[in-house]
Amino acid sequence: MTVERVNPPDLSPPTGFSHAVVATGSRVLFLAGQTALDTDGKVVGDTLPEQFERALANLLAALRAAGGTPAGLARVTVYTTDLAAYRAHAPELGRCWRRLAGRDYPAMAVVEVVRLWDEEALVELDGFAVLP
């Protein structure tokens, strides 16, 4: 399996994401949207950073259960109910990402939505990865 991050010099320098990811491997894993649900199906965390950390941990748990690693993430989409809050907390969210997933950034997008499935949810992450 190989995952190559492509960041052309004629585009603005990426911060916390890669402009493109070329993934080659034997299997592709599609990861369902993960929010800050605990094992009882309850949303935990009152703040966006708390919920982001749990949602990311849930996404990574699903990834690892399927035999993948954070380095194999090719694409992640973040859905948030408050884009202004996401931007305000971006440095903290970036530190959380690096602590849990490392510095091999996938191609990413952040999208503001009216609401998520669970009314208490402030953020949801989905994506796909290349497995060895």
N, C-alpha and C positions, 0 to 999 in steps of 0.2 A: 504494500500500500504506500502511496505517496500523496502528499498534500503540499502543493506549491502555492505560496502566497505571492500574488503579483500586484505590485504597487508602482505603476509607471511614474517616472519623474515629471511628466508633463501634467499630472493631476495633483491636487493639493495633498500634502502629506496626511495620511490617515492617522487618526488617533483613536485607538481602541477598536479598530476594525481593519480589514483588508479590502482593497478595491475589487479584487478578483481572487478566486481560489480555483486552481486546477487540481482536481482530485482523480486519482487513478487507484482502483482497488478491486477486490473481488466482490464486495457487497456494498450496497448503499442502505443506510439506516434512516428512515423517516421518523422524526421525533415529534410526538403529539405535543400540543400546547400544555405547558406546565405553569401552574400558579403556585401560590404559597400554601397549598394544602398540606396538612399533616396526615399521618396515617389513619386518622379517624374521619378524614374528608372535611376538616374544618380549616378555614383560612386563618393563618397565624401571622402576627405582625401588624402593627398599626400604621407603620410608616412605609413609604415607598422603598427605602433602602432595606428595611427588614424583610419586606415581601420579595424584593428582587433577590436577596440572598437565598431565601428558601426556594423560590421558583427556579433559580439557577441550580441549586443543589438537587432539586427534583429532576431537572433536565439531565444533569450529569449522572444521577443515579440510574435513570433509564438507559442512558448511553453506555455506562459501565456494565449494566446487567445484560446488554446485548453484545458485550465483548469489545466495546470501543473505548477510546480515551479522548480527553478534551482536544488533543492535537489533531484528531481525525474530524473534528467539526468543520464542515465546509460552509454551512450557511445557518444563520440564526436570525429570526425576526423577533423583535421585542414589541409587544403591544402594551401601551400604557393609557390609562384614563386621564392622565395629566402631563402633557408634554413639557409644560413649563417647569413642573416639579422634577421631571426626569432630567431636564437640562441643568436645573439648579443643583441636583445631587450627582451629576455626572462624575465628578472626581471620586466621590465615595463609591459609586457603582463600579467605576473602573478599578479601584483598589480591590473591591470584592471579587470582580471577575478575575483579576490576576492571582488573587489568593486561592480561588477555587479551580480555575481553569487554565491558568498560566498566561503566557504571552503569545501563544499561537492563535492569533485572532482570525475568526472566520469572516466571510463576507457577511455584512449585517445591515439591517434596516430597523429603524424605530418608527412605529406608527401610532398615532393617537386615535383612540377609539372612544365611543360614547360610554360603553360599559363592557364588562366581561361576563362570562357565564355566571360566576358567583358575584353577587352585588358588592361584597366586601373586597374583592380582588382589585388591586391597583395596577398589576403588571402580569403579563403572561409571556413566556418564551417558547418558541418552537423552532425546529430546524431540521437539518439532515447532516449525516456524517458518513464518512467512508470507513468501512471496517476492514481489518487485515484479512 
